[in-house]
C-alpha cells in the first residue's frame, strides 16, 4: 500500500475514482467520460496528456504548442507537474510505454 496522500482525498473523490477504475475497456471509458465531462473538458485531458508525452520526449515548447494547440502557460504548468508534481503523468506514461 502506498503512503501517498492527496489534498483531494475524500469519500466522494474515492467514489469517483472507484467508478473510473471499474471501467473495463475503451468503449466504457468513452461512454462514461462523454456523460460526465463536456467535450472541451475531455479534450483538455487529452491535450494535457499529449503535452506531457511530448515533454517527456524532450520536444520544444514551440513544437508542442504548434502540434497540440496548448498555450505555453499550459505547457509550463504540465512541465512543472512532471518535474515537481505527484508523478501521476510519469506513472501513466511509463505504463503506456510498457504496454507497447
C-alpha positions, 0 to 999 in steps of 0.5 A: 500500500502506498503512503501517498496522500492527496489534498483531494482525498475524500469519500466522494473523490474515492467514489469517483475514482472507484467508478473510473477504475471499474471501467473495463475497456475503451468503449466504457471509458468513452461512454462514461467520460462523454456523460460526465465531462463536456467535450472541451473538458475531455479534450483538455485531458487529452491535450494535457496528456499529449503535452506531457508525452511530448515533454517527456520526449524532450520536444520544444515548447514551440513544437508542442504548442504548434502540434497540440494547440496548448498555450505555453502557460499550459505547457509550463504548468504540465512541465512543472507537474512532471518535474515537481508534481505527484508523478501521476503523468510519469506513472501513466506514461511509463505504463503506456510505454510498457504496454507497447 
